[in-house]
């Protein structure tokens, strides 16, 4: 059995049990878990699943990094009014106030 597949499967299975146990009364017994049938795909398919999950996780990591970079860029390009540091909820910005940073953002992107 592919250990990467086993980890992915167990993570999903445990999440499923946790979600289901919150709605079931009284829950799962030890025998329910031991005697259940767990289908296992062939070894080649397990390897393919692990490779696909790794690929998707790498994509998620890349997207997260891009989001962080965009947030940092937005913070640098958005002017901060001195009063906003103390009273953000009282500060009202007009659309004209944001025109300049928006133009800067589009020229950078």
C-alpha positions in Angstrom: 0.0 0.0 0.0 1.2 3.5 -0.9 1.9 5.3 2.4 1.1 8.7 0.8 -2.3 7.4 -0.3 -2.9 5.9 3.2 -2.3 9.3 4.8 -4.6 11.1 2.3 -7.3 8.4 2.8 -7.0 8.5 6.6 -7.2 12.3 6.7 -10.4 12.2 4.7 -11.8 9.3 6.6 -11.2 10.9 10.0 -12.7 14.1 8.8 -15.8 12.2 7.6 -16.1 10.4 11.0 -15.8 13.6 12.9 -18.5 15.3 10.8 -20.8 12.3 11.0 -20.3 11.7 14.7 -21.5 15.2 15.5 -24.8 14.4 13.9 -25.2 10.8 15.0 -26.5 9.6 18.3 -24.8 7.9 20.0 -22.0 7.7 17.4 -19.7 5.0 16.1 -18.8 1.9 18.1 -15.4 0.2 17.8 -16.9 -2.7 16.1 -18.5 -0.4 13.4 -15.0 0.8 12.5 -13.3 -2.6 12.6 -15.9 -4.5 10.7 -16.5 -1.9 8.0 -15.4 -2.6 4.4 -12.8 -0.2 3.1 -12.3 -0.4 -0.7 -8.6 0.2 -1.7 -7.7 1.1 -5.3 -4.9 -0.7 -7.1 -1.3 0.4 -6.2 -0.9 2.2 -9.6 -4.1 4.2 -8.9 -2.9 5.0 -5.4 0.3 6.5 -6.8 -1.7 8.5 -9.4 -4.0 9.9 -6.6 -1.0 10.9 -4.5 0.7 12.6 -7.4 -2.5 14.5 -8.2 -3.0 15.6 -4.6 0.6 16.7 -4.4 0.2 18.7 -7.6 -3.0 20.4 -6.3 -1.4 21.1 -2.9 1.6 22.8 -4.7 -0.9 24.9 -6.7 -2.7 25.9 -3.5 0.6 26.9 -2.0 1.4 29.0 -5.1 -2.0 30.7 -4.9 -1.6 31.4 -1.2 1.8 33.1 -1.9 0.2 35.2 -4.7 -2.6 36.3 -2.4 -0.1 37.3 0.3 1.9 39.3 -2.3 -1.3 41.0 -3.5 -2.2 41.9 0.1 1.2 43.4 0.7 1.1 45.4 -2.6 -2.4 46.6 -1.7 -1.2 47.8 1.7 1.7 49.7 0.2 -0.5 51.3 -2.5 -3.4 52.3 -0.2 -2.7 55.6 1.4 -3.4 55.7 5.1 -5.0 58.8 6.6 -3.5 59.6 10.0 -6.9 59.5 11.7 -7.5 56.0 10.4 -4.9 54.6 12.7 -7.0 55.5 15.7 -10.5 55.7 14.4 -10.9 53.5 11.4 -14.6 53.1 11.8 -15.0 56.9 11.8 -12.9 57.5 8.7 -15.0 57.9 5.5 -13.2 57.6 2.2 -14.6 59.0 -1.0 -14.2 57.2 -4.3 -11.8 60.0 -5.4 -9.5 59.2 -2.5 -8.9 55.8 -4.0 -8.4 56.8 -7.6 -4.7 57.3 -7.4 -3.8 54.0 -5.7 -6.1 52.1 -8.1 -4.3 53.6 -11.1 -0.9 52.7 -9.5 -2.1 49.1 -8.9 -3.2 48.7 -12.5 0.1 50.1 -13.8 2.1 47.7 -11.6 0.0 44.6 -12.5 
